[in-house]
Amino acid sequence: LVKEISMIFNTTYHIEDMFYVLCLNEYEVTLSSTALFYIEKSVVSKGANEMISGDNYFSFDEDEHYYLLFSDGIGHNKQAAALSLFLLQAINSYRKLEKRIVKQIENANALLKSKINEEGYATLDYVDIDLIKGELEIFKCGSFYSYLYREGKLSKFKSNTPPLGIL
């Protein structure tokens, strides 16, 4: 029933409280759409060149989700940094227009390929954490391994796709 209510109102709900009312012979349920989970975050970035790194990231909370987007433009120069920033800005713009993450990435990749005259590539890590359900969705394009440490266990995620600008 909670799933159906969530679909009707286009908001994820969870049962906050439920108890049986004996005189009415029924249950009373309190639903909530507030986050059950929170994120403690810290990001450190340092490139090989002290002045310029091809790495960029966005992180933000929206609609009870926490989003983390990483991109690394291939190279250690201004062009690499500009390319990864452009990719993240494109993904963020498409995110507001398209709900499906795969489609957001496809659109940003098409824009990336049409924008640059010479070859340029950028990796992407796209993390969406549902703060109500406690579920994580991760998309990786051409990036190195990512690790998740949870409940004393280390999980490794790898990318099976090339960087964006190639696909």
Backbone bond lengths (Angstrom), bond angles and torsions (degrees), N, CA, C in turn:
res aa  C-N    CA-C-N  psi(-1)  N-CA   C-N-CA  omega(-1)  CA-C   N-CA-C  phi
1 L - - - 1.452 - - 1.532 110.94 -
2 V 1.336 116.85 -38.59 1.462 120.38 -179.62 1.522 110.12 -62.78
3 K 1.359 117.83 -37.99 1.467 121.50 177.22 1.520 110.97 -61.52
4 E 1.329 116.99 -44.23 1.466 121.15 -179.31 1.527 110.92 -64.27
5 I 1.311 117.08 -42.26 1.468 120.91 177.92 1.521 109.90 -63.42
6 S 1.327 116.36 -42.31 1.471 120.83 178.29 1.519 110.65 -60.07
7 M 1.332 117.58 -40.97 1.468 121.12 -179.81 1.523 111.15 -68.56
8 I 1.313 117.72 -40.03 1.478 121.35 -179.01 1.527 110.55 -62.66
9 F 1.323 117.31 -45.18 1.459 121.47 -176.59 1.533 113.06 -93.72
10 N 1.323 116.83 1.21 1.470 122.77 178.46 1.535 111.53 55.06
11 T 1.320 116.10 35.55 1.459 123.71 177.10 1.519 107.66 -139.90
12 T 1.317 117.35 140.53 1.458 120.26 178.99 1.526 109.36 -80.82
13 Y 1.328 115.92 127.59 1.460 122.01 178.17 1.525 109.68 -116.62
14 H 1.324 115.88 154.73 1.459 121.75 171.12 1.523 107.87 -133.75
15 I 1.329 115.60 159.29 1.468 120.03 179.69 1.516 108.27 -78.91
16 E 1.320 115.46 118.33 1.457 120.90 179.57 1.528 110.85 -88.67
17 D 1.334 115.81 -38.22 1.459 120.18 -178.69 1.525 108.41 -153.55
18 M 1.331 115.92 146.36 1.462 120.30 177.44 1.519 108.10 -150.96
19 F 1.335 116.64 131.81 1.464 119.40 176.29 1.534 109.75 -147.97
20 Y 1.288 115.00 157.74 1.461 122.10 -177.54 1.525 109.84 -93.04
21 V 1.345 116.60 128.57 1.465 121.88 176.95 1.521 106.78 -98.34
22 L 1.326 116.17 107.18 1.458 122.04 -172.39 1.530 112.34 -62.55
23 C 1.335 117.87 -45.65 1.467 120.14 -175.98 1.539 112.07 -68.26
24 L 1.330 117.68 -25.77 1.468 120.32 178.27 1.531 112.00 -95.43
25 N 1.321 116.06 -11.65 1.455 122.18 -178.78 1.536 111.57 58.28
26 E 1.339 116.03 43.73 1.467 120.01 179.26 1.532 109.65 -152.80
27 Y 1.319 114.72 165.99 1.463 121.13 177.65 1.518 109.95 -94.13
28 E 1.322 115.46 144.15 1.461 120.46 171.57 1.528 106.45 -110.91
29 V 1.317 115.31 129.20 1.461 121.33 -174.23 1.518 109.19 -121.77
30 T 1.335 116.18 136.21 1.460 122.01 174.09 1.516 107.61 -111.36
31 L 1.347 115.78 121.42 1.457 121.32 178.95 1.523 109.46 -101.27
32 S 1.323 115.58 151.62 1.455 120.76 178.71 1.519 109.22 -142.31
33 S 1.317 115.67 149.97 1.473 119.78 175.93 1.525 110.46 -117.60
34 T 1.318 116.29 22.52 1.463 119.21 178.33 1.525 109.87 -86.23
35 A 1.295 115.74 154.46 1.464 121.38 -177.01 1.522 111.20 -65.82
36 L 1.317 116.04 137.53 1.460 122.02 174.55 1.526 110.85 -94.15
37 F 1.336 116.36 -19.37 1.454 122.21 -174.81 1.519 109.35 -120.95
38 Y 1.320 116.51 161.66 1.456 121.33 175.58 1.524 108.12 -139.82
39 I 1.302 115.92 163.34 1.464 122.02 -177.44 1.523 108.49 -118.68
40 E 1.328 115.87 128.81 1.460 121.19 167.95 1.516 105.31 -98.97
41 K 1.317 116.80 123.58 1.458 118.45 -172.95 1.518 112.32 -126.42
42 S 1.320 113.76 147.75 1.444 122.08 175.55 1.524 106.60 -155.99
43 V 1.309 117.15 127.65 1.457 121.44 -178.94 1.517 108.51 -124.86
44 V 1.323 115.99 131.29 1.459 121.77 177.06 1.518 107.06 -121.69
45 S 1.322 116.22 130.78 1.460 120.20 179.84 1.519 109.31 -135.10
46 K 1.326 115.34 129.51 1.450 120.02 177.89 1.514 107.54 -149.89
47 G 1.304 116.91 125.24 1.458 121.02 -177.91 1.513 112.18 -93.99
48 A 1.326 115.72 172.35 1.464 121.33 177.40 1.524 110.24 -64.06
49 N 1.323 115.94 -37.60 1.457 121.75 176.28 1.529 106.49 -90.84
50 E 1.302 118.13 121.67 1.473 121.65 -176.05 1.528 112.53 -58.85
51 M 1.316 117.83 -28.64 1.460 121.18 -175.92 1.530 112.40 -87.18
52 I 1.338 117.98 -36.19 1.462 121.00 -171.74 1.522 110.14 -135.07
53 S 1.307 115.48 133.83 1.453 122.08 173.59 1.518 107.19 -126.35
54 G 1.313 117.46 145.67 1.463 120.97 177.08 1.510 112.38 -80.33
55 D 1.340 117.95 1.25 1.469 122.12 -176.38 1.516 111.73 -87.53
56 N 1.328 115.10 140.34 1.457 122.38 171.52 1.520 107.85 -143.98
57 Y 1.320 116.30 156.05 1.456 119.77 176.40 1.517 110.18 -150.23
58 F 1.325 116.02 153.69 1.463 124.38 170.39 1.514 105.80 -123.65
59 S 1.318 117.75 141.98 1.456 121.18 170.47 1.518 107.68 -143.11
60 F 1.325 115.71 136.39 1.460 119.52 -177.79 1.521 110.33 -163.64
61 D 1.333 115.35 157.84 1.460 123.67 174.54 1.516 107.79 -102.41
62 E 1.347 115.39 138.80 1.462 119.37 176.91 1.521 108.51 -160.41
63 D 1.323 117.10 131.31 1.469 122.99 176.65 1.526 112.38 50.43
64 E 1.320 117.28 48.38 1.468 123.44 178.50 1.532 112.71 61.08
65 H 1.335 115.95 26.52 1.463 122.27 173.96 1.522 107.82 -125.69
66 Y 1.323 115.24 150.77 1.458 121.20 172.50 1.521 106.59 -114.99
67 Y 1.324 115.80 125.69 1.459 121.59 -178.63 1.525 109.43 -111.63
68 L 1.322 114.93 138.52 1.450 121.45 176.53 1.521 106.91 -135.96
69 L 1.332 116.50 119.51 1.461 122.45 -179.14 1.518 108.34 -120.53
70 F 1.326 116.64 123.03 1.465 122.85 176.37 1.514 108.38 -114.95
71 S 1.315 117.06 141.77 1.451 120.37 171.63 1.524 109.06 -144.48
72 D 1.315 114.94 144.00 1.453 121.35 177.49 1.515 107.72 -128.12
73 G 1.330 115.92 110.37 1.458 119.86 173.80 1.512 108.25 -69.81
74 I 1.323 116.70 135.54 1.460 120.50 -176.39 1.527 109.19 -69.53
75 G 1.323 116.23 118.84 1.456 122.89 -177.64 1.517 110.60 121.04
76 H 1.325 115.93 173.90 1.475 121.65 179.69 1.523 108.28 -128.03
77 N 1.316 115.81 59.91 1.456 119.79 -179.83 1.528 109.69 -144.52
78 K 1.328 115.86 179.72 1.465 120.87 -178.31 1.522 111.53 -62.14
79 Q 1.322 117.12 -36.18 1.459 120.68 -179.67 1.533 110.81 -63.73
80 A 1.324 117.41 -42.24 1.470 121.69 178.81 1.530 110.58 -63.90
81 A 1.322 116.31 -43.07 1.470 120.30 178.87 1.520 110.77 -64.65
82 A 1.332 117.34 -42.88 1.467 121.75 -180.00 1.528 110.69 -65.25
83 L 1.329 116.74 -38.34 1.461 121.28 -179.69 1.524 111.46 -65.17
84 S 1.329 117.60 -45.65 1.468 119.96 -179.87 1.521 111.42 -67.91
85 L 1.327 117.45 -37.21 1.468 120.36 176.76 1.519 110.96 -65.47
86 F 1.333 116.61 -42.40 1.469 121.09 177.38 1.527 110.73 -59.55
87 L 1.338 116.76 -44.17 1.464 121.01 179.54 1.526 111.09 -60.12
88 L 1.337 117.20 -46.11 1.466 120.23 -179.74 1.520 111.83 -64.82
89 Q 1.322 117.22 -39.43 1.467 120.08 177.71 1.528 110.87 -65.06
90 A 1.333 116.65 -38.49 1.467 120.44 178.37 1.527 110.58 -65.68
91 I 1.336 116.44 -46.19 1.481 120.42 178.43 1.528 109.82 -59.30
92 N 1.315 117.01 -44.99 1.462 120.79 -179.02 1.530 110.76 -62.55
93 S 1.311 117.94 -38.60 1.468 121.00 177.77 1.527 110.89 -67.74
94 Y 1.329 117.11 -46.54 1.469 120.30 179.09 1.519 111.75 -66.32
95 R 1.330 117.44 -28.80 1.465 121.66 178.11 1.526 111.14 -59.83
96 K 1.329 115.68 -32.64 1.470 120.34 -179.57 1.529 111.78 -77.60
97 L 1.338 117.40 -18.59 1.463 121.98 -177.73 1.522 113.68 -103.41
98 E 1.312 116.58 -27.72 1.469 122.40 -173.13 1.517 109.80 -129.83
99 K 1.328 116.82 126.23 1.466 121.22 -177.71 1.530 112.25 -75.82
100 R 1.327 117.72 -37.14 1.472 121.40 -176.13 1.531 110.30 -75.00
101 I 1.325 115.72 122.63 1.461 121.57 -175.65 1.528 111.35 -63.75
102 V 1.322 117.14 -39.51 1.469 120.37 179.68 1.522 110.14 -59.11
103 K 1.316 117.39 -40.81 1.471 121.44 179.71 1.534 110.56 -69.04
104 Q 1.334 116.92 -37.09 1.470 120.24 176.63 1.527 109.93 -59.30
105 I 1.336 115.69 -44.61 1.466 120.80 -178.81 1.527 110.52 -66.92
106 E 1.335 117.95 -42.42 1.464 121.18 177.83 1.529 110.95 -59.88
107 N 1.323 117.03 -45.56 1.463 121.10 -179.71 1.528 111.59 -63.51
108 A 1.330 116.38 -44.37 1.466 120.15 179.98 1.529 110.31 -65.22
109 N 1.326 117.05 -37.13 1.461 120.56 179.09 1.527 110.72 -66.02
110 A 1.322 117.21 -42.52 1.475 120.64 177.96 1.526 110.00 -61.60
111 L 1.321 116.68 -41.37 1.462 120.79 178.55 1.527 110.59 -66.45
112 L 1.313 116.82 -40.97 1.464 121.88 179.01 1.527 110.37 -61.39
113 K 1.333 117.35 -44.90 1.468 120.91 -179.35 1.522 111.51 -66.72
114 S 1.329 118.28 -32.61 1.469 120.61 -178.20 1.531 112.03 -82.15
115 K 1.332 118.20 -20.42 1.461 121.91 -175.28 1.527 113.10 -80.58
116 I 1.323 116.50 -37.21 1.459 118.87 -171.11 1.530 111.16 -97.08
117 N 1.344 115.89 140.96 1.460 121.36 -179.84 1.520 111.28 -82.96
118 E 1.317 116.88 -42.07 1.462 120.40 179.24 1.529 108.39 -101.25
119 E 1.314 115.95 174.46 1.456 119.68 -179.39 1.519 110.64 -66.96
120 G 1.316 115.68 137.14 1.459 122.14 176.81 1.511 108.38 -157.19
121 Y 1.310 116.37 135.03 1.458 120.49 -175.57 1.523 109.88 -131.79
122 A 1.319 114.28 152.58 1.463 119.57 178.00 1.520 109.31 -145.06
123 T 1.321 116.20 138.91 1.459 120.99 175.21 1.523 108.66 -82.43
124 L 1.324 115.41 163.91 1.456 119.89 178.88 1.518 109.80 -146.02
125 D 1.325 115.98 132.56 1.461 123.66 166.16 1.521 105.87 -120.92
126 Y 1.317 116.82 122.05 1.470 122.78 -177.12 1.522 106.28 -121.47
127 V 1.326 117.15 112.82 1.462 122.24 -177.50 1.525 108.77 -116.48
128 D 1.326 115.68 128.93 1.463 122.80 177.05 1.523 106.91 -124.39
129 I 1.333 116.88 116.02 1.463 121.76 -179.85 1.522 108.73 -112.41
130 D 1.320 116.21 119.02 1.462 122.48 176.39 1.527 107.09 -79.69
131 L 1.322 116.58 112.11 1.465 121.22 -175.10 1.520 113.23 -77.71
132 I 1.323 117.54 -9.31 1.456 120.30 175.25 1.523 109.98 -90.37
133 K 1.325 116.32 -49.33 1.464 120.87 -177.72 1.524 112.96 -83.82
134 G 1.331 117.71 -20.94 1.449 120.60 -176.85 1.515 112.06 74.54
135 E 1.336 117.07 26.91 1.463 122.19 -179.49 1.519 110.17 -103.58
136 L 1.340 115.78 144.89 1.450 122.76 -179.13 1.518 109.09 -117.70
137 E 1.338 116.47 135.55 1.456 122.50 172.91 1.521 106.07 -120.47
138 I 1.341 117.36 129.57 1.456 120.19 -178.56 1.524 109.23 -130.60
139 F 1.335 114.96 133.82 1.458 122.69 176.55 1.517 107.06 -121.44
140 K 1.334 115.95 132.58 1.458 120.98 -177.38 1.525 108.85 -128.75
141 C 1.318 116.10 134.46 1.462 121.85 176.70 1.526 108.36 -130.91
142 G 1.331 116.24 104.78 1.451 121.80 173.52 1.510 116.46 70.99
143 S 1.299 118.49 12.06 1.462 120.03 -175.15 1.530 111.15 -99.51
144 F 1.325 115.08 163.01 1.459 121.34 176.81 1.517 109.48 -68.12
145 Y 1.325 115.56 174.84 1.459 120.60 -179.83 1.526 111.67 -56.71
146 S 1.318 114.86 146.40 1.462 122.21 169.39 1.524 106.42 -115.45
147 Y 1.319 115.33 148.29 1.456 120.34 -178.04 1.524 109.78 -123.59
148 L 1.325 115.32 142.10 1.455 121.88 175.84 1.518 107.23 -123.29
149 Y 1.338 115.39 122.15 1.454 120.89 177.18 1.521 107.14 -104.40
150 R 1.337 116.18 116.59 1.456 120.40 -177.05 1.527 109.36 -147.28
151 E 1.308 115.42 130.29 1.460 123.09 177.56 1.526 111.52 51.06
152 G 1.338 116.28 43.89 1.449 121.92 175.91 1.516 115.05 76.89
153 K 1.334 117.88 5.70 1.464 121.24 -179.34 1.525 110.00 -119.09
154 L 1.326 115.13 143.75 1.449 122.00 179.48 1.527 109.04 -107.08
155 S 1.348 116.34 122.41 1.464 121.54 177.62 1.520 108.65 -110.68
156 K 1.329 116.12 142.48 1.461 121.35 -178.83 1.525 109.26 -114.23
157 F 1.333 116.32 132.02 1.451 122.66 176.40 1.513 108.11 -113.76
158 K 1.328 116.56 136.17 1.457 118.32 178.41 1.517 110.16 -127.68
159 S 1.315 115.51 160.22 1.454 122.70 -179.45 1.520 109.07 -98.61
160 N 1.315 115.77 134.32 1.461 120.66 175.41 1.522 111.41 -108.70
161 T 1.309 117.33 10.48 1.459 121.27 -178.73 1.533 109.65 -119.71
162 P 1.319 116.60 154.87 1.460 119.35 176.14 1.532 110.99 -73.30
163 P 1.337 117.82 170.87 1.457 119.88 176.77 1.536 111.15 -63.30
164 L 1.316 116.05 161.51 1.461 120.47 176.24 1.523 109.37 -69.69
165 G 1.300 116.37 151.84 1.451 122.23 -173.20 1.518 109.78 103.47
166 I 1.342 117.34 -15.37 1.464 123.42 179.32 1.528 110.22 -108.92
167 L 1.337 117.47 -43.74 1.467 122.48 -172.28 1.511 112.63 -53.44
